[in-house]
């Protein structure tokens, strides 16, 4: 299995619209590990690890977001997985 890591910043109307909750649900359904957090600048940051093809599906979710979200931009950085996570969590800044 080709395990990778993504770090993504999501901009738009992504806070106050359950974006983190839906992101955690999507990650759990895809069996990914990592975290998601609201950033002070109004964006959302997420780090996720798992199979490359599954992460591609997760990135597609980030472009859609939660039902009330309006995603303007997603910046994704790919890297090798570190294996440091055991689950996918919502973090607080």
C-alpha distances in whole Angstrom, upper triangle without the diagonal:
4,6,9,13,16,20,22,26,27,31,33,35,32,34,36,34,32,29,27,28,26,23,22,23,20,18,18,18,15,14,13,15,18,21,24,27,31,32,36,36,35,31,28,25,22,19,16,12,9,6,9,10,11,13,14,16,17,19,21,22,23,25,27,27,29,32,35,33,33,31,32,29,26,25,21,20,16,15,12,12,14,13,17,17,17,18,19,23,26,28,31,32
4,6,10,13,17,19,23,25,28,31,33,30,32,35,33,31,28,26,27,25,22,22,23,20,17,19,19,15,14,13,15,17,20,22,26,29,30,33,33,33,29,26,23,20,17,14,10,8,5,6,9,10,11,12,15,15,16,19,20,21,23,25,25,28,31,33,31,31,28,30,27,23,22,18,16,13,11,9,9,12,12,16,16,17,18,19,22,25,26,30,31
4,7,10,14,17,20,22,26,29,30,27,29,32,30,28,25,23,24,23,19,19,20,18,15,16,17,13,12,10,11,13,16,19,22,25,26,30,30,30,26,23,20,17,13,10,7,5,4,6,9,9,9,12,14,14,15,18,19,19,22,24,23,26,29,31,29,29,27,28,25,21,20,16,14,11,9,7,6,9,9,12,13,14,15,15,19,21,23,26,27
4,7,10,13,17,19,23,26,28,25,27,29,28,26,23,21,23,21,18,18,19,17,14,16,17,14,13,10,11,12,15,17,20,23,23,27,27,27,23,20,17,14,11,8,6,6,6,6,9,10,8,10,13,12,13,16,17,17,19,21,21,24,27,29,27,27,24,25,22,18,16,12,11,7,6,5,5,8,9,12,12,15,15,15,18,20,21,24,25
4,7,10,14,16,20,23,25,22,23,26,25,23,20,18,20,19,16,16,18,16,13,15,17,14,13,10,9,9,11,13,16,19,20,23,23,23,20,17,13,10,7,6,4,7,9,8,11,11,8,11,13,11,11,15,16,15,17,20,19,22,25,27,24,24,21,22,19,15,14,10,8,6,5,5,5,8,9,11,11,14,14,13,15,17,18,21,21
4,6,10,12,16,19,21,19,20,23,23,21,17,16,18,17,14,15,17,15,12,15,17,14,14,11,11,9,11,12,14,17,17,21,20,20,16,14,10,8,6,5,7,9,11,9,12,11,7,9,12,10,9,12,13,12,14,17,16,19,23,24,21,21,18,19,15,12,10,6,6,5,6,8,8,11,12,13,13,16,15,13,15,16,16,19,19
4,7,10,14,17,19,16,18,21,21,20,16,15,17,17,13,14,17,16,13,17,19,16,17,13,12,10,10,10,12,14,14,17,17,17,13,11,7,6,4,7,9,12,14,13,15,14,11,12,14,11,10,14,14,11,14,17,16,19,22,23,19,20,16,17,14,10,8,6,5,7,8,11,11,12,14,14,14,17,16,13,14,15,14,17,16
4,6,10,13,15,13,15,19,18,17,13,13,16,15,12,14,17,15,13,17,18,17,18,14,14,11,11,9,11,12,12,15,14,14,10,8,6,5,6,9,12,14,16,14,16,15,11,12,13,11,8,12,12,9,11,14,13,16,19,19,16,16,13,13,10,7,5,4,6,9,11,14,14,16,17,17,16,19,17,14,15,14,14,16,16
4,7,10,13,11,12,16,16,16,12,12,16,15,12,15,18,16,15,19,21,19,20,17,17,14,12,10,10,10,9,12,11,10,7,6,5,7,9,12,15,18,20,18,19,18,14,15,16,13,11,13,13,9,11,13,12,15,18,18,14,14,11,11,8,6,5,7,9,12,15,18,18,19,21,20,19,22,20,16,16,15,14,15,14
4,7,9,7,10,14,13,13,10,11,14,13,11,14,17,15,15,19,20,19,21,18,18,16,13,10,10,10,10,13,11,9,6,5,6,8,11,14,17,19,21,19,20,18,15,15,15,13,10,12,11,7,8,10,9,12,15,14,11,10,7,8,6,5,7,9,12,15,18,21,20,22,23,22,21,23,21,17,17,15,15,16,15
4,7,7,9,13,13,14,11,13,16,15,14,17,19,18,19,22,23,22,24,22,22,19,17,13,12,11,10,12,9,7,5,7,9,12,15,17,21,23,25,23,23,22,19,18,18,16,13,14,14,10,10,12,11,13,15,14,10,9,6,6,5,6,9,12,15,18,21,24,24,25,27,26,24,27,24,21,20,17,17,17,16
4,6,8,11,11,13,11,13,16,15,15,18,20,19,20,23,24,24,26,24,24,22,19,15,14,12,12,13,11,8,7,9,12,15,18,20,24,26,27,25,25,24,21,20,20,18,15,15,14,11,10,11,10,12,13,11,8,6,5,5,7,9,12,15,18,21,24,27,27,29,30,29,27,29,26,22,21,19,19,19,18
4,6,8,8,11,9,12,15,14,14,17,19,18,20,23,24,24,26,24,24,22,19,16,14,11,12,13,11,8,8,10,13,16,19,21,25,27,28,27,27,25,22,22,21,19,17,17,15,12,12,11,10,10,11,8,5,5,6,8,10,12,15,18,21,24,27,30,29,30,31,30,28,29,26,22,21,18,18,18,18
4,7,6,8,6,8,11,11,11,14,15,15,17,19,20,21,23,21,21,19,16,12,11,8,10,12,11,7,6,7,10,12,16,18,21,24,26,25,25,22,20,20,19,16,15,15,13,10,11,10,8,8,10,8,5,7,7,9,11,11,14,16,19,22,24,27,26,27,27,26,24,25,22,18,17,14,15,15,15
4,5,7,6,8,11,12,12,14,16,17,18,20,22,22,24,22,21,19,16,12,10,7,9,10,10,6,7,7,11,13,17,19,23,25,28,27,27,25,22,23,22,18,18,18,16,13,14,14,11,10,12,10,8,10,11,13,14,14,17,19,21,24,26,28,27,28,28,26,24,25,22,19,16,13,13,12,13
4,6,7,9,10,12,13,15,16,18,19,21,22,24,25,24,23,21,18,14,12,9,12,13,13,10,11,11,14,16,20,22,25,27,30,29,29,27,25,25,24,21,20,21,18,16,17,15,12,10,12,9,9,11,13,15,17,18,20,22,25,27,29,31,30,30,30,29,26,27,23,20,17,14,15,13,14
4,5,8,9,9,11,13,14,15,17,19,20,21,23,22,22,20,17,14,13,11,14,15,15,12,12,11,15,16,19,21,24,26,28,28,27,24,23,23,21,18,18,18,15,13,14,12,9,7,8,6,6,9,11,14,16,17,20,21,24,26,29,31,29,30,30,28,26,26,23,19,17,14,16,15,17
4,6,5,6,9,10,11,12,14,15,17,18,20,19,19,18,15,12,11,11,14,16,17,13,13,11,14,14,17,18,22,23,25,26,25,22,21,21,19,16,17,17,14,13,15,13,9,6,8,8,8,12,13,16,17,17,20,21,23,25,27,29,27,28,27,26,23,23,19,16,14,11,13,14,16
4,5,5,6,9,10,10,12,14,15,16,18,17,17,15,12,9,10,9,12,15,15,12,10,8,11,11,14,15,19,20,23,22,22,19,17,18,16,13,14,14,11,9,11,10,6,5,8,8,7,10,10,13,14,13,16,17,20,21,24,25,24,25,24,23,21,21,18,14,13,10,12,13,15
4,6,5,6,9,10,10,12,14,15,16,14,14,12,9,6,7,8,11,14,15,12,11,8,9,9,12,13,16,18,21,21,22,18,17,18,17,13,14,15,12,10,13,13,9,8,12,12,11,13,13,16,16,15,16,17,19,20,22,24,22,22,22,20,17,18,14,11,9,7,9,10,12
4,5,5,6,9,10,11,12,14,15,14,14,13,11,9,10,11,15,17,19,16,15,12,13,12,14,15,18,19,22,22,22,19,18,19,17,14,15,16,13,12,15,14,10,8,11,12,12,15,15,19,19,18,20,20,22,23,24,25,23,24,23,21,18,18,14,11,9,7,11,12,15
4,5,5,6,9,10,10,12,14,14,14,14,12,10,12,13,16,19,20,17,15,12,13,12,15,14,17,18,20,20,20,16,15,17,14,11,13,13,9,10,12,10,7,6,9,11,10,13,13,17,17,16,18,18,21,22,24,25,23,24,23,22,19,19,15,12,12,10,14,15,18
4,5,5,6,9,10,11,12,11,11,11,9,7,10,11,15,18,18,16,13,10,10,9,11,10,13,15,17,17,17,14,12,14,12,9,10,11,8,7,11,10,7,8,11,13,11,14,13,16,16,13,15,15,17,18,20,21,19,20,20,19,16,16,13,9,10,9,12,14,16
4,5,5,6,9,10,10,9,9,9,8,7,10,13,16,19,20,18,16,12,12,10,11,10,13,14,17,18,18,14,13,16,14,10,13,14,11,11,15,14,11,11,14,16,15,17,17,20,19,17,18,17,19,19,20,21,18,19,18,17,14,13,10,6,7,7,10,13,16
4,5,5,6,9,10,10,11,12,11,11,14,16,19,22,23,21,19,15,15,13,14,13,15,15,17,18,18,14,14,16,13,11,14,14,11,12,15,14,11,10,13,15,15,18,18,21,21,19,20,19,21,21,23,23,21,22,20,20,16,15,12,9,10,10,14,17,20
4,5,5,6,9,9,11,12,12,11,15,17,20,23,23,21,18,15,15,12,13,11,13,13,14,15,14,11,11,12,9,7,10,11,7,9,12,11,10,10,13,15,15,17,16,19,19,16,18,17,19,19,20,21,19,21,19,19,16,16,12,10,12,12,16,19,21
4,5,5,6,5,7,8,9,10,13,16,19,23,23,21,18,15,14,10,10,8,9,10,12,13,13,9,9,11,10,7,10,12,9,10,14,14,12,13,16,18,17,19,18,21,19,16,18,16,17,16,18,18,15,17,15,16,13,12,9,7,9,11,14,17,20
4,5,5,6,8,10,11,12,16,18,21,25,26,24,21,18,17,13,13,11,11,11,13,15,15,11,12,15,12,10,14,15,13,14,17,17,15,15,18,20,19,22,21,24,23,20,21,19,21,20,20,20,17,18,16,16,13,11,8,7,9,12,15,18,21
4,6,8,11,13,14,15,18,21,24,27,28,26,23,20,19,16,16,13,13,12,13,15,14,10,12,14,11,10,14,14,12,14,17,16,15,15,17,20,20,22,21,24,23,21,22,20,22,21,22,22,19,21,19,19,16,15,12,10,13,15,18,22,24
4,6,9,12,14,15,18,21,24,27,28,26,23,19,18,15,14,11,10,9,10,11,10,7,8,11,8,8,11,12,11,13,16,16,15,16,19,22,21,22,21,24,22,19,20,18,19,17,19,18,16,18,16,17,15,14,11,10,14,16,19,22,25
4,7,10,12,15,18,22,24,28,29,27,24,20,19,15,14,10,9,8,9,12,12,9,10,13,12,10,14,15,14,16,19,19,18,19,21,24,23,25,23,26,24,21,22,19,20,18,18,17,14,16,13,15,12,10,8,9,12,15,18,22,24
4,7,9,12,16,19,21,25,26,24,21,17,15,12,10,6,6,5,8,10,11,8,8,11,11,9,12,14,13,14,17,18,16,18,21,23,22,23,21,24,22,19,19,16,16,15,15,14,11,13,11,12,9,9,7,7,10,13,15,19,21
4,7,10,14,17,19,23,24,23,20,17,14,10,8,5,5,7,10,13,14,11,10,14,14,11,14,17,15,15,19,20,18,19,23,24,23,24,22,25,23,19,19,16,16,15,14,14,10,11,9,9,6,6,5,4,8,11,13,17,19
4,7,11,14,16,20,21,20,17,14,11,7,5,4,6,9,13,14,16,13,11,15,15,12,13,17,15,14,18,19,17,18,22,23,21,23,21,23,21,17,17,14,14,14,13,13,10,10,9,8,6,8,6,4,6,9,10,14,15
4,7,11,13,16,18,17,14,11,8,6,5,6,9,12,16,17,19,16,13,16,16,13,14,17,15,13,17,18,15,16,20,21,19,21,19,21,19,16,16,14,15,15,16,16,14,13,13,11,9,10,8,5,5,6,6,10,12
4,7,10,13,15,13,11,7,6,4,7,8,12,15,18,18,20,17,14,17,16,12,13,16,13,11,15,15,12,13,17,17,15,17,15,18,16,14,14,14,15,16,17,18,16,17,16,15,12,14,11,8,7,5,6,9,10
4,6,10,11,10,9,6,5,6,9,12,15,19,22,22,23,20,18,20,19,16,16,18,16,13,16,17,14,14,18,17,15,17,15,17,16,14,15,15,16,18,19,21,19,19,19,17,15,17,14,11,9,6,5,6,7
4,7,8,7,6,5,6,9,12,15,19,22,25,24,25,23,20,22,21,18,17,19,17,14,16,17,13,14,17,16,13,15,14,16,15,14,15,16,18,20,22,24,22,22,23,21,19,21,18,15,12,9,8,7,7
4,5,6,5,6,7,10,13,16,20,23,26,25,27,25,22,23,23,20,18,21,19,15,17,19,16,17,20,18,15,16,15,16,15,14,14,16,17,20,21,24,23,23,24,21,20,23,20,17,15,12,10,9,6
4,5,7,9,10,14,17,20,24,27,30,29,31,28,25,26,27,23,22,24,22,19,20,21,19,19,22,20,17,18,17,17,17,17,17,19,20,23,25,27,26,26,27,25,24,26,24,21,18,15,13,10,7
4,6,9,11,14,17,21,24,27,30,29,30,28,25,26,26,23,21,23,21,18,18,20,18,19,21,19,16,16,15,14,14,14,15,17,19,22,24,27,27,27,28,26,25,28,26,22,20,17,15,13,11
4,7,10,13,17,20,24,26,29,28,29,27,24,24,24,21,19,20,19,15,16,17,15,15,18,15,12,12,12,12,13,13,14,17,19,22,25,27,27,27,28,26,25,27,25,21,19,16,15,13,11
4,7,10,14,17,20,23,25,24,25,23,20,20,20,17,15,17,16,12,13,14,12,14,16,15,11,11,10,10,10,10,11,13,16,19,21,24,23,24,25,24,22,25,22,19,17,14,14,13,12
4,7,10,13,17,20,22,21,22,20,17,18,18,14,13,15,13,10,12,13,11,12,15,14,11,12,10,12,11,10,11,12,14,17,19,21,20,21,22,21,19,21,18,15,13,11,11,11,10
4,7,10,14,17,20,19,20,18,15,16,17,13,12,15,14,10,13,15,12,14,18,18,14,15,13,14,12,10,10,10,11,14,15,18,17,18,19,17,16,18,16,13,12,10,10,11,10
4,7,10,13,16,16,17,15,12,14,14,11,10,13,12,9,13,14,12,14,18,18,16,17,14,16,14,11,10,9,11,12,13,15,14,15,15,14,13,15,13,10,10,9,9,12,12
4,7,10,13,13,16,14,10,13,14,11,11,14,14,12,15,17,15,17,21,22,19,20,17,19,16,13,12,10,10,10,10,12,10,11,12,11,10,13,11,9,10,11,11,14,14
4,7,10,10,13,10,8,11,12,9,10,13,13,12,15,17,15,17,21,22,20,21,19,20,18,14,14,11,11,10,10,11,9,10,10,10,9,11,10,8,10,12,13,16,17
4,7,8,11,9,7,11,12,10,12,15,15,14,18,19,18,20,24,26,23,24,22,23,21,17,16,13,12,10,9,9,6,8,8,9,8,10,10,9,12,15,16,19,20
4,6,8,7,6,10,11,10,12,15,15,15,18,20,19,21,25,27,25,26,23,25,22,19,18,15,14,11,11,10,8,10,9,11,10,11,11,11,14,17,19,22,24
4,6,5,6,9,10,11,12,14,15,17,19,20,21,23,26,28,26,27,24,26,23,20,19,16,15,12,12,11,9,13,12,15,14,15,14,14,18,21,22,26,27
4,5,5,6,9,10,10,13,14,15,17,19,20,22,25,28,25,25,22,24,21,17,17,13,13,9,10,10,10,14,14,17,16,17,17,16,20,22,23,27,27
4,5,5,7,9,10,11,13,15,16,18,19,21,24,26,24,25,22,23,21,18,18,15,15,12,14,14,14,17,17,20,19,19,18,18,21,23,25,28,29
4,5,5,6,9,10,11,13,15,16,16,19,21,24,22,23,20,22,20,17,17,14,15,13,14,14,13,16,16,18,16,17,15,14,18,19,22,25,27
4,5,5,6,9,10,10,13,14,15,17,20,23,20,21,18,20,17,14,14,11,11,10,11,12,11,15,14,16,15,16,15,13,16,18,20,23,24
4,5,5,6,9,10,11,13,14,17,20,22,20,20,17,18,16,13,13,10,12,10,13,14,14,18,18,20,19,20,18,16,19,20,22,25,26
4,5,5,6,9,10,11,12,15,17,20,18,18,16,18,16,14,15,13,15,14,16,17,17,20,19,21,19,20,18,16,18,19,22,25,26
4,5,5,6,9,10,10,13,16,18,16,17,14,17,15,12,13,11,13,13,15,16,15,18,18,19,17,17,15,13,15,16,18,21,22
4,5,5,7,9,10,13,16,18,15,15,12,14,12,8,10,8,11,11,14,16,16,19,19,20,18,20,18,15,17,17,19,21,22
4,5,5,7,9,12,14,16,14,14,11,13,12,10,12,11,14,14,17,19,19,22,22,23,22,23,20,17,19,19,21,24,25
4,5,5,6,9,11,13,12,12,10,13,12,11,13,13,16,16,19,21,20,22,22,23,20,21,18,15,17,16,19,21,22
4,5,5,9,12,13,10,10,8,10,9,7,10,10,13,15,18,20,19,21,22,22,20,21,18,15,16,15,17,19,19
4,6,10,11,13,10,9,6,8,7,7,10,11,14,16,19,22,22,24,25,25,23,25,22,19,19,18,20,22,22
4,7,8,10,8,8,7,10,10,10,14,14,18,19,23,25,24,27,27,27,25,25,22,19,20,18,21,22,23
4,7,8,6,7,7,10,11,10,14,15,18,19,22,24,23,25,25,25,22,23,20,16,17,15,17,19,20
4,6,5,8,9,13,14,14,17,18,21,23,25,27,26,28,27,27,24,24,20,17,17,15,17,18,20
4,6,8,11,14,16,17,20,21,25,26,29,31,29,31,31,30,27,27,24,20,20,18,21,21,23
4,7,10,13,16,17,20,22,25,27,30,32,31,33,32,31,29,29,25,22,21,18,20,21,22
4,6,10,12,13,16,18,22,24,27,29,28,30,30,29,27,28,24,20,20,17,19,19,20
4,6,9,11,15,17,21,23,27,29,29,31,31,31,28,30,27,23,22,20,21,21,21
4,6,8,11,14,17,20,23,26,26,28,29,28,26,28,25,21,21,19,20,20,20
4,7,10,13,17,20,23,27,27,29,30,30,28,30,28,24,24,22,22,22,22
4,7,10,13,16,20,23,24,26,27,27,26,28,26,22,22,21,21,22,21
4,6,10,13,16,19,20,22,24,24,22,25,23,19,20,18,19,20,19
4,7,10,13,17,18,20,22,22,22,24,23,20,20,19,19,20,19
4,7,10,13,14,17,19,19,19,22,20,18,19,19,19,21,20
4,7,10,12,14,17,17,18,21,20,18,19,20,19,21,21
4,7,9,12,14,16,16,19,19,18,20,20,21,23,23
4,6,9,12,13,15,18,18,18,20,21,21,24,23
4,7,9,12,13,16,17,17,20,22,22,25,25
4,6,8,10,12,14,14,17,19,19,23,23
4,5,8,11,13,14,16,19,19,22,22
4,6,8,11,12,15,18,18,21,22
4,7,10,11,13,16,15,18,19
4,6,7,9,13,13,17,18
4,7,9,13,14,18,20
4,6,10,12,16,18
4,7,10,13,16
4,6,10,13
4,7,10
4,7
4
